[in-house]
Amino acid sequence: MTTRVEAAGYEWSTLGENIARGQSDAASVMNSWMNSPGHRANILNCSFKELGVGVHFGDGGPWWTQDFGASR
C-alpha cells in the first residue's frame, strides 16, 4: 500500500486500508466491514483524517477499497 500511496504523491504519517470482494452494493460491504473488528477499527480510527474509496466491477468482484490516511 505504501508504494501506491507514495507514487500518488501523498506524504503520509499514518495509513490504513480496507479491502473486500463480492458484496453487491455499498451497504452490503459497509455491513461486512462494520462486523469485522479490524475493518471496523480502521473506519472508526480518529487518527485518519482523509479517505479515498473505490470499487472495481470485474472478474471475481466487485472489489471494494477504502484507503485511510493522515498527511504529514
N, CA, C and O atoms as a printed pandas DataFrame, in Angstrom:
     atom_number atom_name residue_name chain_id  residue_number  x_coord  y_coord  z_coord
0              1         N          MET        A               1    0.819   -1.186    0.000
1              2        CA          MET        A               1    0.000    0.000    0.000
2              3         C          MET        A               1    0.865    1.253    0.000
3              4         O          MET        A               1    0.555    2.213   -0.706
4              5         N          THR        A               2    1.939    1.262    0.775
5              6        CA          THR        A               2    2.762    2.475    0.849
6              7         C          THR        A               2    3.338    2.839   -0.512
7              8         O          THR        A               2    3.459    4.023   -0.825
8              9         N          THR        A               3    3.695    1.855   -1.327
9             10        CA          THR        A               3    4.237    2.133   -2.657
10            11         C          THR        A               3    3.214    2.875   -3.506
11            12         O          THR        A               3    3.555    3.859   -4.162
12            13         N          ARG        A               4    1.964    2.419   -3.503
13            14        CA          ARG        A               4    0.903    3.087   -4.276
14            15         C          ARG        A               4    0.646    4.495   -3.775
15            16         O          ARG        A               4    0.503    5.429   -4.563
16            17         N          VAL        A               5    0.587    4.640   -2.464
17            18        CA          VAL        A               5    0.286    5.937   -1.862
18            19         C          VAL        A               5    1.399    6.938   -2.164
19            20         O          VAL        A               5    1.128    8.079   -2.537
20            21         N          GLU        A               6    2.634    6.515   -2.005
21            22        CA          GLU        A               6    3.759    7.408   -2.273
22            23         C          GLU        A               6    3.873    7.726   -3.758
23            24         O          GLU        A               6    4.234    8.847   -4.115
24            25         N          ALA        A               7    3.573    6.766   -4.634
25            26        CA          ALA        A               7    3.597    7.020   -6.076
26            27         C          ALA        A               7    2.563    8.065   -6.473
27            28         O          ALA        A               7    2.740    8.772   -7.465
28            29         N          ALA        A               8    1.488    8.164   -5.704
29            30        CA          ALA        A               8    0.452    9.173   -5.952
30            31         C          ALA        A               8    0.838   10.536   -5.389
31            32         O          ALA        A               8    0.121   11.517   -5.585
32            33         N          GLY        A               9    1.981   10.598   -4.681
33            34        CA          GLY        A               9    2.451   11.867   -4.147
34            35         C          GLY        A               9    1.912   12.224   -2.777
35            36         O          GLY        A               9    2.055   13.362   -2.329
36            37         N          TYR        A              10    1.297   11.270   -2.113
37            38        CA          TYR        A              10    0.730   11.538   -0.786
38            39         C          TYR        A              10    1.812   11.380    0.269
39            40         O          TYR        A              10    2.407   10.309    0.394
40            41         N          GLU        A              11    2.068   12.428    1.021
41            42        CA          GLU        A              11    3.039   12.392    2.118
42            43         C          GLU        A              11    2.278   12.093    3.396
43            44         O          GLU        A              11    1.541   12.936    3.906
44            45         N          TRP        A              12    2.464   10.884    3.907
45            46        CA          TRP        A              12    1.612   10.378    4.974
46            47         C          TRP        A              12    2.352   10.241    6.292
47            48         O          TRP        A              12    3.575   10.104    6.340
48            49         N          SER        A              13    1.560   10.283    7.363
49            50        CA          SER        A              13    2.085    9.976    8.694
50            51         C          SER        A              13    1.463    8.692    9.232
51            52         O          SER        A              13    2.064    8.018   10.069
52            53         N          THR        A              14    0.268    8.347    8.765
53            54        CA          THR        A              14   -0.389    7.089    9.137
54            55         C          THR        A              14   -1.314    6.657    8.005
55            56         O          THR        A              14   -1.908    7.491    7.322
56            57         N          LEU        A              15   -1.428    5.348    7.815
57            58        CA          LEU        A              15   -2.235    4.789    6.730
58            59         C          LEU        A              15   -3.017    3.576    7.213
59            60         O          LEU        A              15   -2.630    2.915    8.177
60            61         N          GLY        A              16   -4.115    3.297    6.535
61            62        CA          GLY        A              16   -4.880    2.078    6.755
62            63         C          GLY        A              16   -5.651    1.751    5.491
63            64         O          GLY        A              16   -5.871    2.621    4.648
64            65         N          GLU        A              17   -6.064    0.495    5.358
65            66        CA          GLU        A              17   -6.798    0.099    4.161
66            67         C          GLU        A              17   -7.779   -1.012    4.495
67            68         O          GLU        A              17   -7.463   -1.931    5.250
68            69         N          ASN        A              18   -8.959   -0.918    3.930
69            70        CA          ASN        A              18   -9.947   -1.992    3.960
70            71         C          ASN        A              18  -10.175   -2.457    2.528
71            72         O          ASN        A              18  -10.330   -1.642    1.619
72            73         N          ILE        A              19  -10.194   -3.768    2.336
73            74        CA          ILE        A              19  -10.458   -4.365    1.025
74            75         C          ILE        A              19  -11.527   -5.439    1.213
75            76         O          ILE        A              19  -11.517   -6.175    2.199
76            77         N          ALA        A              20  -12.440   -5.516    0.261
77            78        CA          ALA        A              20  -13.467   -6.563    0.285
78            79         C          ALA        A              20  -13.755   -6.987   -1.147
79            80         O          ALA        A              20  -13.475   -6.258   -2.099
80            81         N          ARG        A              21  -14.323   -8.186   -1.278
81            82        CA          ARG        A              21  -14.662   -8.698   -2.604
82            83         C          ARG        A              21  -16.003   -9.413   -2.549
83            84         O          ARG        A              21  -16.273  -10.199   -1.640
84            85         N          GLY        A              22  -16.835   -9.123   -3.539
85            86        CA          GLY        A              22  -18.038   -9.909   -3.736
86            87         C          GLY        A              22  -19.353   -9.288   -3.311
87            88         O          GLY        A              22  -20.404   -9.690   -3.812
88            89         N          GLN        A              23  -19.333   -8.321   -2.405
89            90        CA          GLN        A              23  -20.601   -7.709   -1.984
90            91         C          GLN        A              23  -21.200   -6.937   -3.160
91            92         O          GLN        A              23  -20.480   -6.291   -3.921
92            93         N          SER        A              24  -22.513   -7.012   -3.298
93            94        CA          SER        A              24  -23.158   -6.453   -4.488
94            95         C          SER        A              24  -23.384   -4.952   -4.440
95            96         O          SER        A              24  -23.570   -4.327   -5.484
96            97         N          ASP        A              25  -23.371   -4.355   -3.244
97            98        CA          ASP        A              25  -23.613   -2.912   -3.153
98            99         C          ASP        A              25  -22.881   -2.328   -1.945
99           100         O          ASP        A              25  -22.372   -3.057   -1.094
100          101         N          ALA        A              26  -22.842   -0.999   -1.893
101          102        CA          ALA        A              26  -22.090   -0.301   -0.844
102          103         C          ALA        A              26  -22.624   -0.610    0.552
103          104         O          ALA        A              26  -21.842   -0.758    1.491
104          105         N          ALA        A              27  -23.929   -0.708    0.700
105          106        CA          ALA        A              27  -24.496   -1.013    2.021
106          107         C          ALA        A              27  -24.031   -2.383    2.510
107          108         O          ALA        A              27  -23.737   -2.554    3.693
108          109         N          SER        A              28  -23.965   -3.346    1.615
109          110        CA          SER        A              28  -23.527   -4.694    1.995
110          111         C          SER        A              28  -22.066   -4.724    2.404
111          112         O          SER        A              28  -21.707   -5.379    3.382
112          113         N          VAL        A              29  -21.220   -4.021    1.663
113          114        CA          VAL        A              29  -19.793   -4.032    2.014
114          115         C          VAL        A              29  -19.564   -3.284    3.320
115          116         O          VAL        A              29  -18.726   -3.698    4.122
116          117         N          MET        A              30  -20.284   -2.197    3.552
117          118        CA          MET        A              30  -20.136   -1.483    4.827
118          119         C          MET        A              30  -20.598   -2.351    5.989
119          120         O          MET        A              30  -19.977   -2.337    7.052
120          121         N          ASN        A              31  -21.666   -3.096    5.805
121          122        CA          ASN        A              31  -22.130   -4.013    6.838
122          123         C          ASN        A              31  -21.059   -5.061    7.145
123          124         O          ASN        A              31  -20.806   -5.376    8.307
124          125         N          SER        A              32  -20.443   -5.590    6.111
125          126        CA          SER        A              32  -19.368   -6.574    6.307
126          127         C          SER        A              32  -18.204   -5.968    7.071
127          128         O          SER        A              32  -17.706   -6.571    8.022
128          129         N          TRP        A              33  -17.766   -4.789    6.669
129          130        CA          TRP        A              33  -16.634   -4.140    7.338
130          131         C          TRP        A              33  -16.959   -3.804    8.790
131          132         O          TRP        A              33  -16.120   -3.993    9.671
132          133         N          MET        A              34  -18.160   -3.310    9.045
133          134        CA          MET        A              34  -18.510   -2.934   10.418
134          135         C          MET        A              34  -18.656   -4.148   11.332
135          136         O          MET        A              34  -18.606   -4.008   12.554
136          137         N          ASN        A              35  -18.836   -5.337   10.757
137          138        CA          ASN        A              35  -18.923   -6.564   11.544
138          139         C          ASN        A              35  -17.595   -7.315   11.619
139          140         O          ASN        A              35  -17.546   -8.443   12.110
140          141         N          SER        A              36  -16.532   -6.699   11.140
141          142        CA          SER        A              36  -15.185   -7.266   11.211
142          143         C          SER        A              36  -14.352   -6.359   12.115
143          144         O          SER        A              36  -14.162   -5.187   11.788
144          145         N          PRO        A              37  -13.851   -6.867   13.238
145          146        CA          PRO        A              37  -13.149   -5.992   14.190
146          147         C          PRO        A              37  -12.016   -5.162   13.585
147          148         O          PRO        A              37  -11.897   -3.977   13.898
148          149         N          GLY        A              38  -11.192   -5.746   12.740
149          150        CA          GLY        A              38  -10.082   -4.997   12.156
150          151         C          GLY        A              38  -10.526   -3.912   11.196
151          152         O          GLY        A              38  -10.008   -2.795   11.225
152          153         N          HIS        A              39  -11.491   -4.244   10.342
153          154        CA          HIS        A              39  -12.010   -3.256    9.392
154          155         C          HIS        A              39  -12.752   -2.139   10.127
155          156         O          HIS        A              39  -12.607   -0.962    9.798
156          157         N          ARG        A              40  -13.538   -2.519   11.113
157          158        CA          ARG        A              40  -14.268   -1.528   11.915
158          159         C          ARG        A              40  -13.293   -0.573   12.608
159          160         O          ARG        A              40  -13.542    0.630   12.676
160          161         N          ALA        A              41  -12.190   -1.112   13.118
161          162        CA          ALA        A              41  -11.186   -0.269   13.783
162          163         C          ALA        A              41  -10.631    0.776   12.822
163          164         O          ALA        A              41  -10.429    1.925   13.217
164          165         N          ASN        A              42  -10.380    0.403   11.572
165          166        CA          ASN        A              42   -9.918    1.386   10.589
166          167         C          ASN        A              42  -10.964    2.477   10.378
167          168         O          ASN        A              42  -10.632    3.662   10.370
168          169         N          ILE        A              43  -12.220    2.084   10.208
169          170        CA          ILE        A              43  -13.291    3.046    9.939
170          171         C          ILE        A              43  -13.446    4.036   11.094
171          172         O          ILE        A              43  -13.698    5.218   10.863
172          173         N          LEU        A              44  -13.300    3.570   12.317
173          174        CA          LEU        A              44  -13.531    4.413   13.497
174          175         C          LEU        A              44  -12.266    5.065   14.044
175          176         O          LEU        A              44  -12.328    5.772   15.049
176          177         N          ASN        A              45  -11.123    4.844   13.406
177          178        CA          ASN        A              45   -9.847    5.380   13.882
178          179         C          ASN        A              45   -9.788    6.893   13.662
179          180         O          ASN        A              45   -9.730    7.354   12.522
180          181         N          CYS        A              46   -9.801    7.653   14.734
181          182        CA          CYS        A              46   -9.797    9.121   14.652
182          183         C          CYS        A              46   -8.453    9.691   14.213
183          184         O          CYS        A              46   -8.358   10.888   13.943
184          185         N          SER        A              47   -7.418    8.869   14.135
185          186        CA          SER        A              47   -6.125    9.336   13.629
186          187         C          SER        A              47   -6.170    9.568   12.127
187          188         O          SER        A              47   -5.393   10.366   11.602
188          189         N          PHE        A              48   -7.063    8.888   11.433
189          190        CA          PHE        A              48   -7.208    9.066    9.994
190          191         C          PHE        A              48   -8.045   10.316    9.726
191          192         O          PHE        A              48   -9.135   10.473   10.275
192          193         N          LYS        A              49   -7.526   11.193    8.886
193          194        CA          LYS        A              49   -8.198   12.463    8.584
194          195         C          LYS        A              49   -8.694   12.541    7.144
195          196         O          LYS        A              49   -9.496   13.414    6.812
196          197         N          GLU        A              50   -8.223   11.638    6.290
197          198        CA          GLU        A              50   -8.580   11.666    4.872
198          199         C          GLU        A              50   -8.938   10.250    4.422
199          200         O          GLU        A              50   -8.472    9.265    4.995
200          201         N          LEU        A              51   -9.773   10.166    3.385
201          202        CA          LEU        A              51  -10.297    8.881    2.934
202          203         C          LEU        A              51  -10.415    8.867    1.420
203          204         O          LEU        A              51  -10.864    9.837    0.811
204          205         N          GLY        A              52  -10.011    7.767    0.825
205          206        CA          GLY        A              52  -10.255    7.509   -0.588
206          207         C          GLY        A              52  -11.028    6.206   -0.698
207          208         O          GLY        A              52  -10.754    5.260    0.041
208          209         N          VAL        A              53  -11.983    6.146   -1.602
209          210        CA          VAL        A              53  -12.785    4.932   -1.774
210          211         C          VAL        A              53  -12.811    4.544   -3.248
211          212         O          VAL        A              53  -12.662    5.392   -4.128
212          213         N          GLY        A              54  -12.999    3.266   -3.502
213          214        CA          GLY        A              54  -13.093    2.815   -4.883
214          215         C          GLY        A              54  -13.783    1.478   -4.976
215          216         O          GLY        A              54  -13.840    0.713   -4.013
216          217         N          VAL        A              55  -14.310    1.210   -6.164
217          218        CA          VAL        A              55  -14.902   -0.097   -6.459
218          219         C          VAL        A              55  -14.547   -0.439   -7.898
219          220         O          VAL        A              55  -14.571    0.421   -8.778
220          221         N          HIS        A              56  -14.218   -1.700   -8.125
221          222        CA          HIS        A              56  -13.925   -2.200   -9.471
222          223         C          HIS        A              56  -14.872   -3.356   -9.749
223          224         O          HIS        A              56  -14.876   -4.352   -9.025
224          225         N          PHE        A              57  -15.671   -3.222  -10.799
225          226        CA          PHE        A              57  -16.609   -4.272  -11.193
226          227         C          PHE        A              57  -15.955   -5.108  -12.285
227          228         O          PHE        A              57  -16.095   -4.812  -13.472
228          229         N          GLY        A              58  -15.242   -6.152  -11.878
229          230        CA          GLY        A              58  -14.556   -7.019  -12.828
230          231         C          GLY        A              58  -14.641   -8.462  -12.391
231          232         O          GLY        A              58  -15.379   -8.804  -11.467
232          233         N          ASP        A              59  -13.876   -9.311  -13.068
233          234        CA          ASP        A              59  -13.857  -10.739  -12.758
234          235         C          ASP        A              59  -13.565  -10.976  -11.287
235          236         O          ASP        A              59  -12.635  -10.398  -10.726
236          237         N          GLY        A              60  -14.374  -11.837  -10.663
237          238        CA          GLY        A              60  -14.166  -12.185   -9.265
238          239         C          GLY        A              60  -14.641  -11.138   -8.289
239          240         O          GLY        A              60  -14.490  -11.319   -7.081
240          241         N          GLY        A              61  -15.207  -10.054   -8.765
241          242        CA          GLY        A              61  -15.584   -8.950   -7.904
242          243         C          GLY        A              61  -17.083   -8.836   -7.738
243          244         O          GLY        A              61  -17.813   -9.807   -7.937
244          245         N          PRO        A              62  -17.532   -7.678   -7.382
245          246        CA          PRO        A              62  -16.779   -6.426   -7.352
246          247         C          PRO        A              62  -15.750   -6.387   -6.217
247          248         O          PRO        A              62  -15.884   -7.071   -5.202
248          249         N          TRP        A              63  -14.727   -5.568   -6.426
249          250        CA          TRP        A              63  -13.673   -5.320   -5.449
250          251         C          TRP        A              63  -13.893   -3.934   -4.859
251          252         O          TRP        A              63  -14.076   -2.964   -5.596
252          253         N          TRP        A              64  -13.875   -3.838   -3.546
253          254        CA          TRP        A              64  -14.125   -2.590   -2.823
254          255         C          TRP        A              64  -12.884   -2.215   -2.021
255          256         O          TRP        A              64  -12.238   -3.087   -1.441
256          257         N          THR        A              65  -12.544   -0.929   -1.981
257          258        CA          THR        A              65  -11.419   -0.482   -1.152
258          259         C          THR        A              65  -11.770    0.814   -0.436
259          260         O          THR        A              65  -12.521    1.649   -0.941
260          261         N          GLN        A              66  -11.211    0.949    0.740
261          262        CA          GLN        A              66  -11.179    2.208    1.482
262          263         C          GLN        A              66   -9.718    2.409    1.873
263          264         O          GLN        A              66   -9.110    1.526    2.478
264          265         N          ASP        A              67   -9.161    3.550    1.536
265          266        CA          ASP        A              67   -7.807    3.906    1.960
266          267         C          ASP        A              67   -7.907    5.095    2.899
267          268         O          ASP        A              67   -8.506    6.118    2.566
268          269         N          PHE        A              68   -7.321    4.951    4.066
269          270        CA          PHE        A              68   -7.372    5.962    5.117
270          271         C          PHE        A              68   -5.984    6.538    5.322
271          272         O          PHE        A              68   -4.986    5.837    5.152
272          273         N          GLY        A              69   -5.913    7.810    5.686
273          274        CA          GLY        A              69   -4.608    8.382    5.978
274          275         C          GLY        A              69   -4.693    9.693    6.722
275          276         O          GLY        A              69   -5.756   10.285    6.906
276          277         N          ALA        A              70   -3.521   10.111    7.136
277          278        CA          ALA        A              70   -3.305   11.453    7.669
278          279         C          ALA        A              70   -1.985   11.916    7.082
279          280         O          ALA        A              70   -0.992   11.188    7.118
280          281         N          SER        A              71   -1.974   13.110    6.549
281          282        CA          SER        A              71   -0.755   13.619    5.922
282          283         C          SER        A              71    0.208   14.147    6.977
283          284         O          SER        A              71   -0.161   14.405    8.122
284          285         N          ARG        A              72    1.456   14.295    6.546
285          286        CA          ARG        A              72    2.485   14.824    7.449
286          287         C          ARG        A              72    2.266   16.285    7.713
287          288         O          ARG        A              72    3.035   16.901    8.452
